[in-house]
């Protein structure tokens, strides 16, 4: 086995806008490439990311970023996220 599961459930990103400056990504296994960019395309390096193996969920906290629009990229999927205080 190559370790590739072709029947993976789709990734869901919620809530949007964020609640308590956090966003949840479902159906993750902790190996996903997760990147965040501001609207000018600059990569945000201070990514506070925690993966919970039991719930297969990754939590991203926007604690060191300003409120505003961000692009959250998970592997090949990109989504515009609104971060509120």
C-alpha positions in Angstrom: 0.0 0.0 0.0 1.2 3.5 -0.9 -0.6 5.0 2.0 -2.8 7.0 -0.3 -6.5 7.0 0.5 -8.4 8.0 -2.6 -11.8 8.0 -0.7 -10.9 10.8 1.6 -13.8 12.9 2.8 -13.6 16.5 1.5 -12.0 19.1 3.8 -14.3 21.6 5.4 -13.2 25.0 6.7 -15.4 26.7 9.3 -16.6 29.1 10.7 -16.2 32.0 8.3 -16.1 34.7 9.6 -14.0 33.2 12.4 -15.2 32.8 16.0 -12.7 33.7 18.7 -10.1 34.2 16.0 -10.0 30.5 15.2 -10.9 28.4 12.2 -11.4 24.6 12.1 -10.4 22.3 9.2 -12.2 19.0 9.2 -11.2 15.6 7.8 -7.5 16.2 8.3 -4.8 13.7 9.3 -2.1 16.2 10.3 0.0 15.8 7.1 -1.8 18.6 5.1 0.2 21.5 3.8 -1.6 24.5 5.4 -0.6 28.1 4.5 -2.1 31.5 5.1 -1.7 34.6 3.0 -2.9 38.1 3.5 -4.8 39.8 0.7 -1.6 41.2 -0.8 -0.2 37.7 -1.2 2.3 37.8 1.6 2.6 34.5 3.5 1.8 34.6 7.2 4.6 32.7 8.9 3.3 32.7 12.5 0.8 29.9 12.1 -0.6 28.6 15.3 -1.8 25.1 14.3 -3.0 22.2 16.4 -4.2 18.9 15.0 -6.6 16.6 17.0 -6.2 13.0 15.8 -9.4 11.9 17.5 -11.7 14.3 15.8 -9.6 14.5 12.6 -9.7 18.2 12.9 -7.0 20.9 12.7 -7.5 24.2 14.5 -5.8 27.4 13.2 -5.7 30.3 15.6 -5.2 33.8 14.2 -3.8 35.2 17.5 -0.9 37.2 16.0 -2.7 38.6 13.0 -4.9 41.7 12.4 -8.6 41.4 11.6 -9.2 41.3 7.9 -9.3 39.0 4.9 -6.9 36.1 4.6 -6.5 33.2 2.1 -6.2 29.8 3.8 -4.7 27.2 1.6 -5.0 23.5 2.5 -3.1 21.4 0.0 -4.7 22.4 -3.3 -7.8 24.0 -1.8 -7.9 27.8 -1.1 -10.6 29.7 0.8 -11.0 33.3 1.7 -11.3 33.7 5.5 -12.6 36.7 7.4 -10.9 37.2 10.7 -12.8 39.2 13.3 -11.9 40.3 16.8 
